[in-house]
């Protein structure tokens, strides 16, 4: 199991942001094994932890903590890959945002959640990120919200469409810079990371709308989504649901069965047919996520324990020692030892 991965198209935006801030991105790209061959591969991906570490290193290189915001401003629609091109051909703003979120897995996968578009009293374009926050994942939130804001303005030709920016983490020390990237003051410490869009603009036609292209690209996206999902075992689907739901609590089989639109007893029987139990999948998912969080993120052990639903850091450390014969601290210091 991986925390997630993202298309290397996004690296172009990061490199452009580094150059915009007066530094050469080449040494950093070489440090993280990003070469011309990798960038030329349309299907190439890098892990989300790798992107987080690259972003943190880029912030240190440039001396600009708002680098994620600049990365968003430097992004173009091609950095979103096929979902971006589909959104560009959409008939209106609403359909473009639906395409960006529905087809997001074709360019970016996060096992903890997926972006979404909702219409309540207002239109919301919402991004999921791992909390609690630190210098590594704040960069990702900054880059995505800034990118969405820039691209929606570019697609629509309307600068006033984002009426509010909500951000989950508390205001960082560089909060004054956000005004340079959004047409409003962000609200920090909010329940979600999201852009609130003026509802009256949802039916606005886009500058590059093309009905034939949108129909063709949407069909292609649906085919690729189906290919991604085809052949996944029920065990893999259960693990995927558990990974996205483990956040301070442990889901029961009934909650997972409901997401799969089947009764608990049916899920239990089908898993038995695959030779596994729900508790085994739950234990393996917690173990796999624990290894990822300890090795690939800057989360504290207490934060990891909370995310995985353990009653205390001590309970998490005992479980980790049982899984690996090493303490989390030893594993983090020598992950491949």
C-alpha positions in Angstrom: 0.0 0.0 0.0 1.2 3.5 -0.9 0.0 6.8 0.6 -0.6 8.0 -3.0 1.0 9.2 -6.1 0.8 12.1 -8.5 1.6 12.7 -12.2 5.0 14.2 -13.0 3.1 16.9 -14.9 3.0 18.7 -11.5 6.8 18.8 -11.3 6.7 21.3 -14.2 4.8 23.7 -12.0 7.1 23.2 -9.1 10.2 23.9 -11.3 8.5 27.0 -12.8 7.8 28.3 -9.3 11.4 27.8 -8.2 12.6 29.7 -11.3 10.0 32.5 -10.7 11.6 32.9 -7.2 15.0 33.3 -8.7 16.6 29.8 -8.2 17.6 27.0 -10.6 15.5 23.9 -10.0 17.9 21.5 -11.8 20.0 20.4 -8.7 16.8 19.8 -6.7 15.3 17.7 -9.5 18.5 15.6 -9.8 18.5 15.1 -6.0 15.1 13.5 -6.3 15.9 11.5 -9.4 13.7 13.6 -11.7 15.2 13.4 -15.1 14.2 14.1 -18.7 13.2 10.5 -19.4 10.9 10.4 -16.4 9.3 13.8 -17.4 8.8 12.6 -21.0 6.8 9.6 -19.8 3.1 10.6 -19.9 2.2 7.8 -17.4 5.0 8.5 -14.9 4.1 9.2 -11.3 5.9 10.1 -8.1 4.8 9.3 -4.6 3.0 12.0 -2.6 5.7 11.7 0.2 8.3 12.3 -2.4 6.5 15.4 -3.6 6.1 16.7 -0.1 9.9 16.3 0.6 10.6 18.0 -2.7 8.4 20.9 -1.8 10.0 21.2 1.6 13.5 21.2 0.0 12.4 23.8 -2.5 11.2 26.0 0.2 14.6 25.8 1.9 16.3 26.4 -1.5 14.3 29.5 -2.3 13.7 30.9 1.2 10.0 31.3 0.3 7.6 29.5 2.6 4.8 30.5 0.3 6.3 28.4 -2.5 3.2 26.2 -2.8 1.1 29.3 -3.6 3.6 30.3 -6.3 3.5 26.7 -7.7 -0.2 27.0 -8.1 0.1 30.4 -9.9 2.7 28.8 -12.2 0.5 25.8 -13.1 -1.3 25.5 -16.4 -4.1 23.3 -17.4 -1.8 20.6 -18.9 -0.3 20.0 -15.4 -3.6 18.3 -14.6 -3.2 15.9 -17.5 -6.2 14.4 -19.1 -8.6 15.6 -16.4 -7.4 19.2 -17.0 -7.9 18.9 -20.8 -11.4 17.5 -20.3 -12.2 20.4 -17.9 -10.9 22.9 -20.5 -13.4 21.6 -23.1 -16.3 21.6 -20.7 -19.4 23.6 -21.6 -19.5 25.6 -18.3 -17.8 26.2 -15.0 -19.9 23.7 -13.1 -19.1 20.9 -15.5 -15.4 21.8 -15.5 -15.2 21.4 -11.7 -17.1 18.1 -11.8 -14.6 16.9 -14.3 -11.5 18.0 -12.3 -12.7 16.1 -9.2 -14.4 13.0 -10.9 -11.3 12.3 -13.0 -8.7 13.3 -10.4 -7.6 9.6 -9.9 -6.2 9.7 -13.5 -3.5 12.2 -12.4 -3.4 12.0 -8.6 -4.4 9.3 -6.1 -4.5 9.8 -2.3 -5.6 6.7 -0.4 -6.8 8.9 2.4 -9.4 10.7 0.3 -10.3 12.4 -3.0 -11.2 15.9 -4.0 -14.9 16.7 -4.4 -17.3 19.2 -5.9 -20.5 20.0 -3.9 -23.4 22.3 -4.3 -25.0 23.3 -1.1 -26.0 26.9 -0.3 -22.8 27.7 -2.3 -20.6 25.8 -4.8 -17.6 24.2 -3.1 -14.5 22.7 -4.7 -12.9 20.7 -1.8 -9.5 19.2 -1.4 -8.6 16.4 1.0 -5.3 16.5 2.8 -3.8 14.6 5.7 -4.0 16.3 9.0 -2.4 17.2 11.4 -0.4 19.8 9.4 3.3 20.5 9.2 5.7 22.2 6.7 5.4 19.3 4.3 1.6 19.0 3.8 0.8 22.7 4.1 2.8 23.1 0.9 0.5 20.7 -0.9 -2.7 22.4 0.3 -1.3 25.8 -0.8 -0.4 24.5 -4.2 -3.7 22.8 -5.0 -6.0 25.6 -3.8 -3.8 28.2 -5.6 -3.7 26.1 -8.8 -7.5 25.6 -8.8 -8.1 29.3 -8.3 -5.7 30.3 -11.1 -7.0 27.7 -13.6 -10.7 28.5 -12.9 -10.1 32.2 -13.5 -8.1 31.3 -16.7 -10.9 28.9 -18.0 -13.7 31.3 -17.3 -12.1 34.7 -17.8 -13.7 35.9 -14.6 -11.5 37.1 -11.8 -14.3 37.4 -9.2 -15.5 33.8 -9.2 -13.8 32.7 -6.0 -15.7 34.4 -3.2 -14.0 32.6 -0.3 -11.0 30.4 0.5 -11.2 28.0 3.5 -8.0 26.4 4.8 -7.9 23.7 7.6 -4.6 24.6 9.2 -4.1 27.6 11.4 -2.7 30.8 9.9 1.0 30.3 9.1 3.7 32.9 9.6 3.5 33.8 5.9 -0.3 34.4 5.9 0.1 37.9 4.6 1.2 36.4 1.2 -2.1 34.7 0.5 -3.7 37.9 -0.6 -1.2 38.0 -3.5 -2.6 34.7 -4.8 -6.3 34.9 -4.1 -8.9 37.6 -4.7 -10.0 37.4 -1.1 -8.6 36.8 2.4 -8.4 33.1 3.3 -10.1 31.9 6.5 -7.8 29.6 8.5 -8.7 26.9 11.0 -11.7 25.8 9.0 -13.3 22.3 8.7 -12.2 21.9 5.1 -9.7 23.0 2.5 -11.9 24.4 -0.3 -12.8 27.2 -2.7 -16.3 28.7 -2.4 -17.5 29.7 -5.9 -20.1 32.3 -6.7 -23.2 30.2 -7.6 -24.4 32.7 -10.2 -21.3 32.0 -12.2 -21.7 28.2 -12.4 -23.4 28.2 -15.8 -20.9 30.6 -17.2 -19.5 29.3 -20.6 -15.8 28.7 -20.7 -13.3 30.3 -23.0 -12.3 27.0 -24.7 -15.6 25.0 -24.6 -15.8 22.5 -27.3 -18.7 20.0 -27.3 -17.1 17.4 -29.5 -13.8 17.5 -27.6 -15.5 17.3 -24.2 -17.6 14.3 -25.3 -14.6 12.5 -26.6 -12.3 13.3 -23.6 -15.0 12.4 -21.1 -15.5 9.1 -22.7 -11.8 8.5 -22.6 -11.6 9.4 -18.9 -14.4 7.0 -18.1 -12.7 4.2 -19.9 -9.4 4.9 -18.1 -11.3 5.0 -14.7 -12.9 1.7 -15.5 -9.5 0.2 -16.4 -8.1 1.3 -13.0 -11.0 -0.3 -11.1 -11.2 -3.5 -13.1 -9.9 -6.6 -11.5 -9.6 -5.1 -8.0 -10.4 -7.8 -5.4 -13.0 -7.1 -2.7 -10.2 -7.3 -0.2 -8.4 -4.4 -2.0 -11.6 -2.3 -2.1 -12.1 -2.9 1.6 -8.5 -1.8 2.4 -9.0 1.3 0.3 -12.1 2.3 2.2 -10.5 1.6 5.6 -7.4 3.7 4.6 -9.6 6.7 3.8 -11.7 6.3 7.0 -9.0 5.7 9.6 -8.8 9.2 11.2 -9.0 9.1 14.9 -11.4 6.1 14.9 -11.6 2.5 13.7 -14.5 1.8 11.2 -16.6 -1.3 11.8 -17.6 -3.8 9.2 -21.1 -2.3 9.0 -19.7 1.1 8.0 -17.5 -0.4 5.3 -20.3 -2.6 4.0 -22.6 0.4 3.7 -20.0 2.1 1.5 -20.0 -1.0 -0.7 -23.8 -1.0 -0.8 -24.1 -4.5 0.7 -25.2 -6.0 4.1 -22.5 -6.8 6.6 -23.1 -10.5 6.4 -22.7 -10.4 2.6 -19.4 -8.6 3.0 -18.2 -11.1 5.6 -19.1 -14.0 3.4 -17.5 -12.6 0.3 -14.3 -11.9 2.2 -14.3 -15.5 3.5 -14.6 -16.6 -0.1 -11.3 -14.7 -0.8 -9.7 -16.4 2.2 -9.5 -13.3 4.5 -11.5 -11.7 7.4 -12.4 -8.1 7.9 -10.2 -7.9 11.0 -7.2 -9.3 9.1 -7.6 -6.5 6.4 -8.0 -3.9 9.2 -4.9 -5.0 10.9 -2.9 -5.2 7.7 -4.1 -1.7 6.6 -3.1 -0.2 9.9 0.3 -1.8 9.7 0.9 -0.7 6.1 -0.2 2.9 6.9 1.9 2.9 10.0 5.0 2.0 8.0 4.2 4.7 5.4 3.6 7.4 8.0 6.7 6.6 10.1 9.1 6.3 7.1 7.7 8.9 4.6 6.1 11.7 6.6 7.1 14.1 9.3 4.1 13.3 11.5 4.9 12.7 15.2 4.3 9.2 16.6 1.5 10.6 18.7 -0.2 12.0 15.6 0.3 8.7 13.8 -1.3 6.9 16.7 -4.3 9.2 16.6 -4.7 8.8 12.8 -4.7 5.1 13.0 -7.3 4.9 15.8 -5.0 3.7 18.6 -6.0 4.6 22.2 -2.6 6.0 23.0 0.9 6.4 21.6 2.0 3.6 23.8 -0.5 1.2 22.3 0.6 2.2 18.8 4.3 1.6 19.7 3.5 -1.8 21.1 1.6 -2.7 17.9 4.5 -1.4 15.7 7.0 -3.4 17.6 4.8 -6.5 17.1 4.6 -5.8 13.4 8.3 -5.1 12.7 10.3 -6.1 15.8 11.5 -2.5 15.9 10.3 0.6 17.6 8.8 3.4 15.4 11.8 5.6 16.3 14.3 3.0 15.2 12.4 2.4 12.0 12.2 6.1 11.2 16.0 6.5 11.8 16.9 3.5 9.7 13.8 2.7 7.5 15.7 0.3 5.3 18.0 -1.1 7.9 
